[in-house]
Amino acid sequence: MAFGTILGGTLAIAFPPYDLPLLGLIALPALVAIGLRVSPSSAAGLGFVAGLSFFSLYLRWLSVLGWYALAGAVLAQALFFSAFFYLLRRISGGHPLSFAPAAGGVWAVLESLRGAFPFGGFPWATLGSSLHDVPAARRLASIVGTSGLSVLLVVAACFVATFFMKNRCMKNAPSSFSQRIFPAAMFTVVLAGSFALPDLLTSDRTFTVGLVQAGIEMPVYVPADPEEVLERHIRATRTLMGRDLDLVLWGEGVVDSEPSQGVLSQLAREIGIPIAAGAMESDVDGFLNLVIATDGERELGRYSKQHPVPFGEYIPWRWLFGQVPVLAREIPVDMKPGDHFTLFNYGSVAAAPVISFESTFPSTVREAASPEVELLQVHTNNSTFGRGPTSEQHLSLDQMRAAELGVPVLRSAITGISAVIDANGRVLDRMEIFESGVIVSEVSIPSGTTLYRRFGELLFTLPLMLWGGSYAAARLLTPSRRPDRFVR
């Protein structure tokens, strides 16, 4: 199990803030190779230990909320690793052209479940997002999505593992040729589609934006003075007066009252530029987390966050977890989620806003990106987690959303990292954590769309998930069969 601990930690170093994806390409095949050599129960133990190591390092920023927050999240997420390596060992057999794509499909199923359960899911640490700074991988994500990159990494790990074990077949008879046709066809579709990719997106228009970042540093659970936060945004925004901008963006929750919304409209009139800002509104039985856009004369859009953060914006099972003093004190009422996405029209460009945690969910952002949407605006805060890796990790996921959908992403944060991301997922400009100021940047507005935006998971990941599920079911439901071992 020591190898599981070491390799799990090594896999985490492939992700931000370390960003060494090559280590992930070494650690994952090594874990697969070990898992294939042991019994299913030992493989499950290996996966659990690797998961504990991986998530303890990756999610260490959760410790600011208390040891129980980190421990609970790490344990829950490690179970998915354990389940994968158990199933990997049980389905291993036959030729890698059969079981490797099935393993990728199983991983995609578990990654999808991890993004939905418990409490609405936690899609942080998606395997494919470790390649967020690899241009070729981002291009491929426009076809298969980040989930498809995860599948491809697992499939590649299985092939590498079997190659270095010096035998690409199992003891039992290899899988039939017909079993290999489907996965081979799937990978052919992906490779063929990648050659058509450069023709999918062209750029003929630009959009100039100013991102305002207050950069206020604050201790955990001690909110900054709302008036100071607002005043910093106002001062920075006034420096943009006279500039030829199409939009000014503020982060999440800057405007916290209706009088402040009046100040926002007045400021938009003063500078002559539309402003979109995160806002909070109290309700009789909760509160709303909003984005409001105005040009000073009229409201250009209003969006209410649909995916609240568990234990951050609401308390799941309040009858139980609400007994934890710090939770009861800091979250006395729950956020009320919205129920639809809103199109913000800035004249020449239509945009879709998402708020913080929502941008980590590929399906949520894809739903927000209706055919009319040409730009995504992400409003976030992240101040609770200080200088930890949260913002770097969140930024990497926003890069993947841009690459998947082929639209620029404007990311505005109160404390950082604010960034401008182009339609290929490349970061054009950024402002570091707790830095104060304004980013002014011009982005190209592409015409056309990506295959992932059109078809989502239907093109690649879902068929592989179905393949993996059926392949696993067929092998698990064969009572007389014992798991094979690789010939050494």
N, C-alpha and C positions, 0 to 999 in steps of 0.2 A: 504493500500500500504506500510505501515511501515514494515509489515511482509515480503513483497517482497524485500525490501531493506536489511533487516537483513539476510534473508535466502540466497539472492544472494551473499552477502559478505561472508557468512559462506561457501557457495559452493566453492568460490574462494580459501578459505583457505585449501581446499582438495588438491590443486595443489602446485607445487613448487613456492616460496621457503619454504612455510610452511609445505607442505607434511603431511597433516592430513586427509587422505582419509576417515576416519571414519566420519568426519564432513560432508563430501559429501553424505555419505550414510544416514545421518539424514536430511540434508537440502533438498535434492531432493524429497524424499517422502513427506516432509512437504509442499513443494511448490505444488506438485501434488494434495495433499489432499485439500489444499485451492482452487486451480484452479477448482477442481471438484464440489465445493460447491457454486460457483458463476456463474453468467451469462457468456456467451462467450465473450462479450465485456469487462467485468470486468476481466476475465481470461487473455485476451490479455493485458490489462493494468498491471496486476500482472506480467506477463512475461516480459513486457518491463521494468518495474521498477527493477525487479530482474536482468535482463540483464544489465541494466545500472550499477547497483551495482557490479555485478560479473566482468564485463569487465573493469570497472574503476579501480578495485583493481588488477585484473590479468594483465592488459595491462598498468599499470601506468608508466612503463619504456618508453612508447612512448612520454611522456611529454617532454623528452629532445629535441625532434624535434619541439616542439611548442605546445601550447594548442590546436591549430586547428587539429594537427595530432591525438592527443589523443581523442578529442571530436568527430572527424569524424569517427574514427575507432570504438569507443564505441557505438555511435549511430547506425552505420551500423550493427554491430554485435548484438546489443540488439533487433533489428527488428526480427531476427531469433528466439530469445527466445519468443518474443511476438506472432509470428506466430504459434509456437509450442503449447503454452498454449491455444490459441484460438481454434486450431484444436483439441487439446486434449479434450476440453470441448464439442466441437461439435460432436465428434465421441464417447464420453463416453456413454455407454449403453450396456445392455446385460451382460454376464458373463465376468469376467476379463480374462479368457482364450482366449477370442476373442479380446476385445478392448485393453488389455495390450500389446500383441505382435504388434497390429496395431499401438499403440502409439510409440512403439520402432521403428517400420518401418518408421513412420512419422519423428521421431527425426533423423533417419539415412538419410532420404531424405534431410532434412534441413541442417544437418551437412555437407552433400556432397555439397549442393548448397553453403554453407558458405565457403567451401574449393575451390570453383570455381569462385564465384562472390563476390564483384566486383573486377575488375582489376586483374583477375587471381586467386583470392581467398586468404583466410587467414586461414589455418587449425590449427593455434595455438589454444590451449584450447579445444582440442578434449576431450570429456567427459571421454572416456576410458583411456586416458593418465594419469588421476589422480591416476591410479592403477599401475604406472610404477615401483614402488618399492615393489609390492606384487608378489612374485614368482608364486603363483598359477594363478594369472591373466595373467602374461606374458606367462605362458604355454598355457593358453586358447587362448591368442592372436595369437599363432602359428596356430590355427585352424580358428578362426573367425576374426582375425585382430583387430586393435584398434577400428575400427568402430563397430565390433560385440560386443566388450566390452561395448561400448556406448549403444547399443541396449539393452543388458542384464541389464545394470544399470537402464535404463528407465523402462523396463518391471518389474524389481524387485521393483522399486519405486511405480509403479501402484498397484502391489499386496500389498505392505506394506500399502499404503494409504487406500486402500479399506478395508483391515483387521482392521485397527485402527478406521475406520469409522463404524465398527460393523455391516456392511452389505455388502456382496460381490456381491449383485445383484442390478440392477436398478429397478425403478418402473415398466417399461414396461417389457414385456415377455423376458426372457433370450434368448440369442442367441441359435440357433439350435446346436445339437451335431456335425453336419457336419462342422459347422463353426469353431469348436475347434480342428478338426483333424489336419489341416495343421500346425498351430503353434505348437501344441503338438509334431508333427512329427519332426519339425525343431529342437526343443530343445532336442529331443531324439537323433538325429543325432550328435548334438554337444557333448552331454554327452558320447555317445558311442565312438566318435572320441577321446575324451580326455583320455580314457583308453588305446588307441593305441599309444598315443603320445610318451611315453618313448622309443618305438622301432623305431621311425622315424629317430633319429639322433644318430650317433656314432662318436667318435673322434679317429683318428689314426695318425694324423700328427700335428706338431706345426709350428708356424711362429713367429719369434722374431722381434720386431719393436722398433724403437726409435722415440718418439714424441718430437719435439722441440717446446718450447713456449718462446717467447721473453719477454712477460709480460710487455709491454710498456703501461703505463697509459697516456691517452691523453684527453684533453677537447673536448666537442662536436664540430664537424665541424672543428676541427683543427688537420689535419692529422700529424702523427709522421713523422720525417725525414726518407724518404725511405732508405737512406744509413745506418742510425742507425739501422733500423729494420733488414735490410739484414745482417749487420755486427754482430748483436747479434745472429742471426741464424747461421752464419758461425762459430763464436766462440764456441757456444754450440755444434754444430755438430762435430767439431774437437775433442771434448772430447770423442767422440765415436770411434775414430781411434783405430784399433786393436780389437774391440769388435766383437763377432760373431753374427752379425745382418743380417737380410734379407732385411730390408728396413728402411729408415729414412723419416719421414713425416714432412713437414712444413705447416703452416696455409695458409689462403686465402690471395692472393695478395702480398706475400712477394717479389716476383721477379717482378719488374715493368718496365723492359726494356730488349732489346735483349742483350746488354753487360752483364747484370745481369744473363741472361740465360747461357752465356759462363762461368761465375763464377760458376754457379751451376754444370755444367758438369765437370769443373776442380776440384771442391770440391769432387764430387762423385768418380773421379779417385783417388784423394788423399787419401780418407778414405777407398776406396774399397767396398763401400756399395751403392746400388741404392738410389736415393733421388727423392721423389715426392713432388712438391711444387706448391702452388698457384701462379699464375702469371697474370699480366695485360699487354695487348697489345693495343696500339692505332690503330685505323682504320680511313680511310678517313672520314667516317660519323658516328663514334661512337667509342666504345672500346669493347674489349673482356675480359671476366673473365675466366681464364684457369686453368687447372691443367696440369703440364708437369712433366713427369717422365724420368729420365736418369740414366744410369749406368756409365756415363763418356765417353763411346765409341759410344753409340747410344741412340736415343730416344726410350723409352719403351712405351710411350703412350702420347697422347695429347687430352684433353677433354675441350670443351667449354660449359660453363654454359647455360642451356636452359631456366631456369625459373628466370628471373630477379626480383628484389625486387621493387615493385611500390613505387615511391617517395624516393627510395634509390639508385637504379641503372638506373631507367628511370622515366620519368614524364608522366603518363597517361594523355591523352587529353592535350598535351603540349600547345595547343592554349589557353586553359583556365588556367590550374594550373601552366603553365610556367610563368604566370604573377606574381606569388608569389615571391618576391625578393629573399628570402633565397633559394628557390628551384632552381630558375634560376641561382643563383650564384654557388651553390654547385653541380648541375647536368646540366652543360651546354650542354652535349651531352648524348645520351642514349646508354645503353649497347646493343650490338648486340647479340641476343640469338643464341646458337648453335642449331643443328637440329638432333643430334643423340648421343647415348651413345657410350662409348669407353671401350674396354677391355684392362686392363693393365696387362701384363704378366711378373711376377717376377721370372720366372723359375718354381719353384715347386708349385706356387700359382697364380691364376688369380684373379684380383681385379677389382672392379668398383668404380670410383670416383664420388662423388656428391659434390656440392659446397653449403655450408651454408644453405640458405633458402630452397633449394630443398629437403633437408632431412626431412622437416616437412610434405611433401606430400607422403602419403603411396603409391599411384599409381605410382608416379614418381620413387621412389626408387625400387619398385617391377619391374618396366620396366627396370631399370638399371641392376637389378640382373638377368641377363640371366642365363640359366642353367649352363654355365661354371664358373660363378662367385662364389668364395669361401670366399670372403672378401670384405667388404665395407670400403672405406676411405672417411671421411667427412672432408673437408677443410673449415674452417670458420674464422671469425674475431670477430664480436660482440663488437668491441672496442667503437663504438659510444655510447653504452648504459651504459658504465661505470660499476659500481658495482651493478647495478639493477639486478632483477631476470631473465633477458633475457637468460643468459647462462645456468642457472639451468633449466629453462623451455625447452630450446632447447636440452639440454642433455637428459631430460626425454623423449622427442620425439625420439631421436636417440636410446634410450633403447628399445622403442617400435618397431622401425624398425628392430633392431637386433632380437628381440623375434619373430616378425612376419615371418621373412625370414629364421631364423635359421642360420645366418652367423655372425661372429664377426664384430664389427664396430670399426674402429680406427678413433678417433675424434681429429684432430689437429687444435688448435686455436692460433692466435697470442697473444691474451691477456687472454685467458681462456674461458671456462674450457676445457682443453685437457683431454681426457680420453680413456681408453681401455675398451671395452664392449664385453663380450663373447657372444656366439651364443644363450644363454638363456636370454640375456638382462641384465645380472648382470654386474655392474661396477667393474672391477678388479683393476684398478688404475686410479688416476686422479690428476690433478694439478690445484690449485685454481686460481681464477681471479687475474691477475697481478703478479702472481708468475713466476719467470724466472727459466728455467732449462730444463731438459730432463727426460722423462719417458722411461724406458726400460722395456719391458714386453713381455712375451711369451703367445700367445693365441693358443688354440686348433682349428684346422681346421676340422669342422665336415664333414662327408659324409652323403649322404641322403638329404632330404629336408623336409619342413613343408607343411601341407595341405594348409595353406594360400598362401604360395609361389606358389604352383601348381595352385590353383583355385581362389585366390584373394577373391573378394566379392561374387563370384558365389555360394559358398558353403552355406553361411548363410545370410549375410547382404542384398544382392540383392533380394533374395526371400522374406525377411521380408519387404524390401522397397516396393516391388510389392504388398505384402499383405496389408501393411499399406495404400498404395495409393488407391487400389481398395476398401478397407474397408471404407476409408474416403470418396471416391467419392460416394459410395452407400448411405452413411448416409447424405452427404451434398446435394445430388440430390433428396432427398425425400422431396417434398415441404410441405407435410402436417405434417411432424414430427417436434415437438418442442424438444429441448434438454432436456433430463431427468435430474432429480436431484437424488442424493443418498437419500435413505430412512434414516432418522436419528433416 
